[in-house]
Amino acid sequence: MKSMRIGLDLAKNVFEVFAVDQDEKVLIRKTIKRSKVLEFFIQQEPC
């Protein structure tokens, strides 16, 4: 299912990422290391 909105909680070394669909159902909720954030967003489909 396609994400409607992606949120990013900034921290020093790890980020909390979440994505929801048009019905506000959580599609993604994960912790990502700073070094992997760009890689994560490159793989995501545009909202």
PDBQT receptor file of N, H, CA, C and O in Angstrom, charges set to zero:
ATOM      1  N   MET A   1       0.842  -1.180   0.000  1.00  0.00    +0.000 N 
ATOM      2  CA  MET A   1       0.000   0.000   0.000  1.00  0.00    +0.000 C 
ATOM      3  C   MET A   1       0.886   1.242   0.000  1.00  0.00    +0.000 C 
ATOM      4  O   MET A   1       1.960   1.235   0.601  1.00  0.00    +0.000 OA
ATOM      5  N   LYS A   2       0.457   2.277  -0.650  1.00  0.00    +0.000 N 
ATOM      6  H   LYS A   2      -0.415   2.283  -1.138  1.00  0.00    +0.000 HD
ATOM      7  CA  LYS A   2       1.230   3.506  -0.789  1.00  0.00    +0.000 C 
ATOM      8  C   LYS A   2       1.109   4.384   0.461  1.00  0.00    +0.000 C 
ATOM      9  O   LYS A   2       0.027   4.536   1.028  1.00  0.00    +0.000 OA
ATOM     10  N   SER A   3       2.230   4.950   0.873  1.00  0.00    +0.000 N 
ATOM     11  H   SER A   3       3.110   4.826   0.413  1.00  0.00    +0.000 HD
ATOM     12  CA  SER A   3       2.254   5.859   2.026  1.00  0.00    +0.000 C 
ATOM     13  C   SER A   3       1.684   7.215   1.632  1.00  0.00    +0.000 C 
ATOM     14  O   SER A   3       1.951   7.719   0.541  1.00  0.00    +0.000 OA
ATOM     15  N   MET A   4       0.901   7.797   2.528  1.00  0.00    +0.000 N 
ATOM     16  H   MET A   4       0.684   7.388   3.414  1.00  0.00    +0.000 HD
ATOM     17  CA  MET A   4       0.394   9.150   2.324  1.00  0.00    +0.000 C 
ATOM     18  C   MET A   4       1.261  10.173   3.045  1.00  0.00    +0.000 C 
ATOM     19  O   MET A   4       1.398  11.317   2.613  1.00  0.00    +0.000 OA
ATOM     20  N   ARG A   5       1.844   9.727   4.157  1.00  0.00    +0.000 N 
ATOM     21  H   ARG A   5       1.733   8.797   4.508  1.00  0.00    +0.000 HD
ATOM     22  CA  ARG A   5       2.634  10.657   4.972  1.00  0.00    +0.000 C 
ATOM     23  C   ARG A   5       3.737   9.871   5.663  1.00  0.00    +0.000 C 
ATOM     24  O   ARG A   5       3.520   8.765   6.156  1.00  0.00    +0.000 OA
ATOM     25  N   ILE A   6       4.921  10.465   5.687  1.00  0.00    +0.000 N 
ATOM     26  H   ILE A   6       5.097  11.364   5.286  1.00  0.00    +0.000 HD
ATOM     27  CA  ILE A   6       6.061   9.863   6.378  1.00  0.00    +0.000 C 
ATOM     28  C   ILE A   6       6.554  10.855   7.414  1.00  0.00    +0.000 C 
ATOM     29  O   ILE A   6       6.752  12.033   7.113  1.00  0.00    +0.000 OA
ATOM     30  N   GLY A   7       6.753  10.377   8.641  1.00  0.00    +0.000 N 
ATOM     31  H   GLY A   7       6.592   9.421   8.886  1.00  0.00    +0.000 HD
ATOM     32  CA  GLY A   7       7.270  11.213   9.722  1.00  0.00    +0.000 C 
ATOM     33  C   GLY A   7       8.662  10.760  10.111  1.00  0.00    +0.000 C 
ATOM     34  O   GLY A   7       9.000   9.581  10.007  1.00  0.00    +0.000 OA
ATOM     35  N   LEU A   8       9.464  11.711  10.561  1.00  0.00    +0.000 N 
ATOM     36  H   LEU A   8       9.189  12.669  10.646  1.00  0.00    +0.000 HD
ATOM     37  CA  LEU A   8      10.838  11.420  10.948  1.00  0.00    +0.000 C 
ATOM     38  C   LEU A   8      11.131  12.145  12.253  1.00  0.00    +0.000 C 
ATOM     39  O   LEU A   8      11.117  13.375  12.305  1.00  0.00    +0.000 OA
ATOM     40  N   ASP A   9      11.395  11.382  13.306  1.00  0.00    +0.000 N 
ATOM     41  H   ASP A   9      11.406  10.383  13.265  1.00  0.00    +0.000 HD
ATOM     42  CA  ASP A   9      11.749  11.933  14.612  1.00  0.00    +0.000 C 
ATOM     43  C   ASP A   9      13.271  11.989  14.683  1.00  0.00    +0.000 C 
ATOM     44  O   ASP A   9      13.936  10.953  14.711  1.00  0.00    +0.000 OA
ATOM     45  N   LEU A  10      13.814  13.189  14.711  1.00  0.00    +0.000 N 
ATOM     46  H   LEU A  10      13.274  14.031  14.689  1.00  0.00    +0.000 HD
ATOM     47  CA  LEU A  10      15.261  13.387  14.673  1.00  0.00    +0.000 C 
ATOM     48  C   LEU A  10      15.901  13.161  16.033  1.00  0.00    +0.000 C 
ATOM     49  O   LEU A  10      15.358  13.560  17.064  1.00  0.00    +0.000 OA
ATOM     50  N   ALA A  11      17.048  12.525  16.023  1.00  0.00    +0.000 N 
ATOM     51  H   ALA A  11      17.489  12.201  15.186  1.00  0.00    +0.000 HD
ATOM     52  CA  ALA A  11      17.849  12.311  17.224  1.00  0.00    +0.000 C 
ATOM     53  C   ALA A  11      19.318  12.367  16.814  1.00  0.00    +0.000 C 
ATOM     54  O   ALA A  11      19.631  12.603  15.647  1.00  0.00    +0.000 OA
ATOM     55  N   LYS A  12      20.208  12.152  17.759  1.00  0.00    +0.000 N 
ATOM     56  H   LYS A  12      19.954  11.960  18.707  1.00  0.00    +0.000 HD
ATOM     57  CA  LYS A  12      21.631  12.264  17.441  1.00  0.00    +0.000 C 
ATOM     58  C   LYS A  12      22.140  11.116  16.581  1.00  0.00    +0.000 C 
ATOM     59  O   LYS A  12      22.796  11.353  15.567  1.00  0.00    +0.000 OA
ATOM     60  N   ASN A  13      21.855   9.892  16.960  1.00  0.00    +0.000 N 
ATOM     61  H   ASN A  13      21.322   9.699  17.784  1.00  0.00    +0.000 HD
ATOM     62  CA  ASN A  13      22.433   8.738  16.265  1.00  0.00    +0.000 C 
ATOM     63  C   ASN A  13      21.426   7.848  15.555  1.00  0.00    +0.000 C 
ATOM     64  O   ASN A  13      21.777   7.157  14.598  1.00  0.00    +0.000 OA
ATOM     65  N   VAL A  14      20.182   7.855  16.011  1.00  0.00    +0.000 N 
ATOM     66  H   VAL A  14      19.897   8.416  16.788  1.00  0.00    +0.000 HD
ATOM     67  CA  VAL A  14      19.142   7.047  15.369  1.00  0.00    +0.000 C 
ATOM     68  C   VAL A  14      17.899   7.901  15.160  1.00  0.00    +0.000 C 
ATOM     69  O   VAL A  14      17.650   8.851  15.902  1.00  0.00    +0.000 OA
ATOM     70  N   PHE A  15      17.127   7.552  14.143  1.00  0.00    +0.000 N 
ATOM     71  H   PHE A  15      17.329   6.780  13.540  1.00  0.00    +0.000 HD
ATOM     72  CA  PHE A  15      15.889   8.255  13.832  1.00  0.00    +0.000 C 
ATOM     73  C   PHE A  15      14.736   7.269  13.906  1.00  0.00    +0.000 C 
ATOM     74  O   PHE A  15      14.884   6.097  13.560  1.00  0.00    +0.000 OA
ATOM     75  N   GLU A  16      13.595   7.749  14.356  1.00  0.00    +0.000 N 
ATOM     76  H   GLU A  16      13.475   8.701  14.637  1.00  0.00    +0.000 HD
ATOM     77  CA  GLU A  16      12.367   6.962  14.336  1.00  0.00    +0.000 C 
ATOM     78  C   GLU A  16      11.595   7.382  13.091  1.00  0.00    +0.000 C 
ATOM     79  O   GLU A  16      11.312   8.565  12.901  1.00  0.00    +0.000 OA
ATOM     80  N   VAL A  17      11.259   6.421  12.250  1.00  0.00    +0.000 N 
ATOM     81  H   VAL A  17      11.489   5.460  12.404  1.00  0.00    +0.000 HD
ATOM     82  CA  VAL A  17      10.545   6.691  11.008  1.00  0.00    +0.000 C 
ATOM     83  C   VAL A  17       9.196   5.991  11.063  1.00  0.00    +0.000 C 
ATOM     84  O   VAL A  17       9.095   4.847  11.507  1.00  0.00    +0.000 OA
ATOM     85  N   PHE A  18       8.153   6.697  10.603  1.00  0.00    +0.000 N 
ATOM     86  H   PHE A  18       8.235   7.626  10.243  1.00  0.00    +0.000 HD
ATOM     87  CA  PHE A  18       6.853   6.048  10.491  1.00  0.00    +0.000 C 
ATOM     88  C   PHE A  18       6.166   6.547   9.228  1.00  0.00    +0.000 C 
ATOM     89  O   PHE A  18       6.411   7.659   8.761  1.00  0.00    +0.000 OA
ATOM     90  N   ALA A  19       5.309   5.703   8.694  1.00  0.00    +0.000 N 
ATOM     91  H   ALA A  19       5.110   4.800   9.074  1.00  0.00    +0.000 HD
ATOM     92  CA  ALA A  19       4.534   6.061   7.509  1.00  0.00    +0.000 C 
ATOM     93  C   ALA A  19       3.109   5.568   7.707  1.00  0.00    +0.000 C 
ATOM     94  O   ALA A  19       2.881   4.490   8.254  1.00  0.00    +0.000 OA
ATOM     95  N   VAL A  20       2.156   6.373   7.254  1.00  0.00    +0.000 N 
ATOM     96  H   VAL A  20       2.341   7.250   6.810  1.00  0.00    +0.000 HD
ATOM     97  CA  VAL A  20       0.746   5.998   7.340  1.00  0.00    +0.000 C 
ATOM     98  C   VAL A  20       0.113   6.118   5.959  1.00  0.00    +0.000 C 
ATOM     99  O   VAL A  20       0.586   6.865   5.102  1.00  0.00    +0.000 OA
ATOM    100  N   ASP A  21      -0.973   5.362   5.762  1.00  0.00    +0.000 N 
ATOM    101  H   ASP A  21      -1.357   4.755   6.457  1.00  0.00    +0.000 HD
ATOM    102  CA  ASP A  21      -1.695   5.436   4.494  1.00  0.00    +0.000 C 
ATOM    103  C   ASP A  21      -2.828   6.450   4.605  1.00  0.00    +0.000 C 
ATOM    104  O   ASP A  21      -2.922   7.171   5.598  1.00  0.00    +0.000 OA
ATOM    105  N   GLN A  22      -3.678   6.506   3.603  1.00  0.00    +0.000 N 
ATOM    106  H   GLN A  22      -3.603   5.920   2.797  1.00  0.00    +0.000 HD
ATOM    107  CA  GLN A  22      -4.754   7.500   3.582  1.00  0.00    +0.000 C 
ATOM    108  C   GLN A  22      -5.780   7.292   4.691  1.00  0.00    +0.000 C 
ATOM    109  O   GLN A  22      -6.505   8.223   5.041  1.00  0.00    +0.000 OA
ATOM    110  N   ASP A  23      -5.853   6.087   5.246  1.00  0.00    +0.000 N 
ATOM    111  H   ASP A  23      -5.265   5.330   4.961  1.00  0.00    +0.000 HD
ATOM    112  CA  ASP A  23      -6.775   5.799   6.345  1.00  0.00    +0.000 C 
ATOM    113  C   ASP A  23      -6.098   5.897   7.708  1.00  0.00    +0.000 C 
ATOM    114  O   ASP A  23      -6.662   5.477   8.719  1.00  0.00    +0.000 OA
ATOM    115  N   GLU A  24      -4.878   6.455   7.734  1.00  0.00    +0.000 N 
ATOM    116  H   GLU A  24      -4.420   6.795   6.913  1.00  0.00    +0.000 HD
ATOM    117  CA  GLU A  24      -4.074   6.621   8.951  1.00  0.00    +0.000 C 
ATOM    118  C   GLU A  24      -3.610   5.289   9.538  1.00  0.00    +0.000 C 
ATOM    119  O   GLU A  24      -3.234   5.231  10.709  1.00  0.00    +0.000 OA
ATOM    120  N   LYS A  25      -3.629   4.232   8.750  1.00  0.00    +0.000 N 
ATOM    121  H   LYS A  25      -3.934   4.279   7.799  1.00  0.00    +0.000 HD
ATOM    122  CA  LYS A  25      -3.110   2.932   9.183  1.00  0.00    +0.000 C 
ATOM    123  C   LYS A  25      -1.584   2.977   9.092  1.00  0.00    +0.000 C 
ATOM    124  O   LYS A  25      -1.027   3.382   8.071  1.00  0.00    +0.000 OA
ATOM    125  N   VAL A  26      -0.918   2.562  10.160  1.00  0.00    +0.000 N 
ATOM    126  H   VAL A  26      -1.370   2.233  10.990  1.00  0.00    +0.000 HD
ATOM    127  CA  VAL A  26       0.545   2.586  10.187  1.00  0.00    +0.000 C 
ATOM    128  C   VAL A  26       1.088   1.510   9.252  1.00  0.00    +0.000 C 
ATOM    129  O   VAL A  26       0.758   0.332   9.383  1.00  0.00    +0.000 OA
ATOM    130  N   LEU A  27       1.925   1.933   8.310  1.00  0.00    +0.000 N 
ATOM    131  H   LEU A  27       2.194   2.890   8.204  1.00  0.00    +0.000 HD
ATOM    132  CA  LEU A  27       2.542   1.013   7.362  1.00  0.00    +0.000 C 
ATOM    133  C   LEU A  27       3.976   0.698   7.750  1.00  0.00    +0.000 C 
ATOM    134  O   LEU A  27       4.438  -0.429   7.572  1.00  0.00    +0.000 OA
ATOM    135  N   ILE A  28       4.676   1.681   8.274  1.00  0.00    +0.000 N 
ATOM    136  H   ILE A  28       4.301   2.597   8.418  1.00  0.00    +0.000 HD
ATOM    137  CA  ILE A  28       6.078   1.521   8.659  1.00  0.00    +0.000 C 
ATOM    138  C   ILE A  28       6.288   2.193  10.007  1.00  0.00    +0.000 C 
ATOM    139  O   ILE A  28       5.827   3.312  10.228  1.00  0.00    +0.000 OA
ATOM    140  N   ARG A  29       6.974   1.517  10.891  1.00  0.00    +0.000 N 
ATOM    141  H   ARG A  29       7.349   0.607  10.711  1.00  0.00    +0.000 HD
ATOM    142  CA  ARG A  29       7.434   2.110  12.151  1.00  0.00    +0.000 C 
ATOM    143  C   ARG A  29       8.733   1.408  12.488  1.00  0.00    +0.000 C 
ATOM    144  O   ARG A  29       8.737   0.233  12.855  1.00  0.00    +0.000 OA
ATOM    145  N   LYS A  30       9.845   2.138  12.361  1.00  0.00    +0.000 N 
ATOM    146  H   LYS A  30       9.841   3.092  12.063  1.00  0.00    +0.000 HD
ATOM    147  CA  LYS A  30      11.137   1.512  12.604  1.00  0.00    +0.000 C 
ATOM    148  C   LYS A  30      12.161   2.537  13.052  1.00  0.00    +0.000 C 
ATOM    149  O   LYS A  30      11.988   3.741  12.864  1.00  0.00    +0.000 OA
ATOM    150  N   THR A  31      13.225   2.037  13.645  1.00  0.00    +0.000 N 
ATOM    151  H   THR A  31      13.365   1.059  13.798  1.00  0.00    +0.000 HD
ATOM    152  CA  THR A  31      14.364   2.844  14.061  1.00  0.00    +0.000 C 
ATOM    153  C   THR A  31      15.469   2.649  13.036  1.00  0.00    +0.000 C 
ATOM    154  O   THR A  31      15.806   1.523  12.669  1.00  0.00    +0.000 OA
ATOM    155  N   ILE A  32      16.030   3.769  12.578  1.00  0.00    +0.000 N 
ATOM    156  H   ILE A  32      15.757   4.684  12.876  1.00  0.00    +0.000 HD
ATOM    157  CA  ILE A  32      17.064   3.720  11.547  1.00  0.00    +0.000 C 
ATOM    158  C   ILE A  32      18.286   4.492  12.025  1.00  0.00    +0.000 C 
ATOM    159  O   ILE A  32      18.164   5.588  12.571  1.00  0.00    +0.000 OA
ATOM    160  N   LYS A  33      19.456   3.915  11.816  1.00  0.00    +0.000 N 
ATOM    161  H   LYS A  33      19.554   3.024  11.373  1.00  0.00    +0.000 HD
ATOM    162  CA  LYS A  33      20.697   4.608  12.147  1.00  0.00    +0.000 C 
ATOM    163  C   LYS A  33      20.883   5.794  11.203  1.00  0.00    +0.000 C 
ATOM    164  O   LYS A  33      20.437   5.771  10.056  1.00  0.00    +0.000 OA
ATOM    165  N   ARG A  34      21.546   6.819  11.705  1.00  0.00    +0.000 N 
ATOM    166  H   ARG A  34      21.909   6.837  12.637  1.00  0.00    +0.000 HD
ATOM    167  CA  ARG A  34      21.793   8.032  10.919  1.00  0.00    +0.000 C 
ATOM    168  C   ARG A  34      22.400   7.697   9.553  1.00  0.00    +0.000 C 
ATOM    169  O   ARG A  34      22.028   8.298   8.546  1.00  0.00    +0.000 OA
ATOM    170  N   SER A  35      23.307   6.766   9.517  1.00  0.00    +0.000 N 
ATOM    171  H   SER A  35      23.610   6.277  10.336  1.00  0.00    +0.000 HD
ATOM    172  CA  SER A  35      23.998   6.422   8.271  1.00  0.00    +0.000 C 
ATOM    173  C   SER A  35      23.090   5.746   7.243  1.00  0.00    +0.000 C 
ATOM    174  O   SER A  35      23.459   5.647   6.073  1.00  0.00    +0.000 OA
ATOM    175  N   LYS A  36      21.913   5.282   7.658  1.00  0.00    +0.000 N 
ATOM    176  H   LYS A  36      21.613   5.363   8.609  1.00  0.00    +0.000 HD
ATOM    177  CA  LYS A  36      21.007   4.554   6.760  1.00  0.00    +0.000 C 
ATOM    178  C   LYS A  36      19.769   5.355   6.355  1.00  0.00    +0.000 C 
ATOM    179  O   LYS A  36      18.934   4.847   5.607  1.00  0.00    +0.000 OA
ATOM    180  N   VAL A  37      19.633   6.595   6.830  1.00  0.00    +0.000 N 
ATOM    181  H   VAL A  37      20.311   7.008   7.437  1.00  0.00    +0.000 HD
ATOM    182  CA  VAL A  37      18.424   7.379   6.556  1.00  0.00    +0.000 C 
ATOM    183  C   VAL A  37      18.270   7.670   5.065  1.00  0.00    +0.000 C 
ATOM    184  O   VAL A  37      17.195   7.455   4.506  1.00  0.00    +0.000 OA
ATOM    185  N   LEU A  38      19.312   8.149   4.424  1.00  0.00    +0.000 N 
ATOM    186  H   LEU A  38      20.185   8.324   4.879  1.00  0.00    +0.000 HD
ATOM    187  CA  LEU A  38      19.229   8.461   2.999  1.00  0.00    +0.000 C 
ATOM    188  C   LEU A  38      18.885   7.213   2.188  1.00  0.00    +0.000 C 
ATOM    189  O   LEU A  38      18.055   7.265   1.281  1.00  0.00    +0.000 OA
ATOM    190  N   GLU A  39      19.513   6.111   2.513  1.00  0.00    +0.000 N 
ATOM    191  H   GLU A  39      20.188   6.068   3.250  1.00  0.00    +0.000 HD
ATOM    192  CA  GLU A  39      19.237   4.840   1.834  1.00  0.00    +0.000 C 
ATOM    193  C   GLU A  39      17.759   4.455   1.976  1.00  0.00    +0.000 C 
ATOM    194  O   GLU A  39      17.146   3.990   1.015  1.00  0.00    +0.000 OA
ATOM    195  N   PHE A  40      17.190   4.647   3.168  1.00  0.00    +0.000 N 
ATOM    196  H   PHE A  40      17.689   5.025   3.948  1.00  0.00    +0.000 HD
ATOM    197  CA  PHE A  40      15.782   4.337   3.413  1.00  0.00    +0.000 C 
ATOM    198  C   PHE A  40      14.878   5.177   2.508  1.00  0.00    +0.000 C 
ATOM    199  O   PHE A  40      13.974   4.643   1.865  1.00  0.00    +0.000 OA
ATOM    200  N   PHE A  41      15.123   6.495   2.455  1.00  0.00    +0.000 N 
ATOM    201  H   PHE A  41      15.857   6.929   2.977  1.00  0.00    +0.000 HD
ATOM    202  CA  PHE A  41      14.247   7.372   1.680  1.00  0.00    +0.000 C 
ATOM    203  C   PHE A  41      14.414   7.177   0.173  1.00  0.00    +0.000 C 
ATOM    204  O   PHE A  41      13.460   7.383  -0.579  1.00  0.00    +0.000 OA
ATOM    205  N   ILE A  42      15.581   6.793  -0.274  1.00  0.00    +0.000 N 
ATOM    206  H   ILE A  42      16.356   6.625   0.336  1.00  0.00    +0.000 HD
ATOM    207  CA  ILE A  42      15.782   6.503  -1.697  1.00  0.00    +0.000 C 
ATOM    208  C   ILE A  42      14.899   5.336  -2.124  1.00  0.00    +0.000 C 
ATOM    209  O   ILE A  42      14.415   5.306  -3.256  1.00  0.00    +0.000 OA
ATOM    210  N   GLN A  43      14.687   4.384  -1.234  1.00  0.00    +0.000 N 
ATOM    211  H   GLN A  43      15.080   4.409  -0.315  1.00  0.00    +0.000 HD
ATOM    212  CA  GLN A  43      13.897   3.191  -1.554  1.00  0.00    +0.000 C 
ATOM    213  C   GLN A  43      12.389   3.430  -1.489  1.00  0.00    +0.000 C 
ATOM    214  O   GLN A  43      11.617   2.599  -1.965  1.00  0.00    +0.000 OA
ATOM    215  N   GLN A  44      11.955   4.555  -0.905  1.00  0.00    +0.000 N 
ATOM    216  H   GLN A  44      12.582   5.231  -0.518  1.00  0.00    +0.000 HD
ATOM    217  CA  GLN A  44      10.526   4.806  -0.743  1.00  0.00    +0.000 C 
ATOM    218  C   GLN A  44       9.917   5.408  -2.006  1.00  0.00    +0.000 C 
ATOM    219  O   GLN A  44      10.548   6.187  -2.719  1.00  0.00    +0.000 OA
ATOM    220  N   GLU A  45       8.678   5.023  -2.253  1.00  0.00    +0.000 N 
ATOM    221  H   GLU A  45       8.164   4.390  -1.674  1.00  0.00    +0.000 HD
ATOM    222  CA  GLU A  45       7.908   5.602  -3.346  1.00  0.00    +0.000 C 
ATOM    223  C   GLU A  45       7.489   7.014  -2.934  1.00  0.00    +0.000 C 
ATOM    224  O   GLU A  45       7.219   7.238  -1.754  1.00  0.00    +0.000 OA
ATOM    225  N   PRO A  46       7.423   7.969  -3.856  1.00  0.00    +0.000 N 
ATOM    226  CA  PRO A  46       6.965   9.318  -3.482  1.00  0.00    +0.000 C 
ATOM    227  C   PRO A  46       5.556   9.270  -2.887  1.00  0.00    +0.000 C 
ATOM    228  O   PRO A  46       4.718   8.484  -3.331  1.00  0.00    +0.000 OA
ATOM    229  N   CYS A  47       5.300  10.099  -1.896  1.00  0.00    +0.000 N 
ATOM    230  H   CYS A  47       5.980  10.738  -1.535  1.00  0.00    +0.000 HD
ATOM    231  CA  CYS A  47       3.979  10.134  -1.246  1.00  0.00    +0.000 C 
ATOM    232  C   CYS A  47       2.957  10.822  -2.131  1.00  0.00    +0.000 C 
ATOM    233  O   CYS A  47       1.793  10.944  -1.750  1.00  0.00    +0.000 OA
TER     234      CYS A  47
